[in-house]
Amino acid sequence: MYNKGNNSNTEKILDEVLKSDPGFVLSDNFADRMANKMGHRFAWSQYLKEFFIYLGTIAGMLAVAATLAFVWFGADWNLWLGFFLSNTDWIASAGLILLFILFADRVLLQYFLYRSASEEN
């Protein structure tokens, strides 16, 4: 239930805290620095989200293609498993290279372009 006496005490304390001196001084460019930091964090999060969307899309396409190969075209599990097991280092290397290229293109390149553009202003 609503307690008017309890609420008025809270309002008095809050009013007193907001009107008192905080006891510290912020630098003159504090707001600009915080806005830049928040812009960089937002950019990182957006670029990482975009990277994971691309990664999920590619993984989904590969899963659909593998499902089609096995269900409709009657691909042999043992033949594919033998191929993957005999070429694991090549497949892992190609996957890591493609992952790095996608990450560098979708995240790092865009972030550094954003950073250089924000430093010019």
Order of alpha helices (4+ residues) and beta strands (2+ residues): alpha-alpha-alpha-alpha-alpha
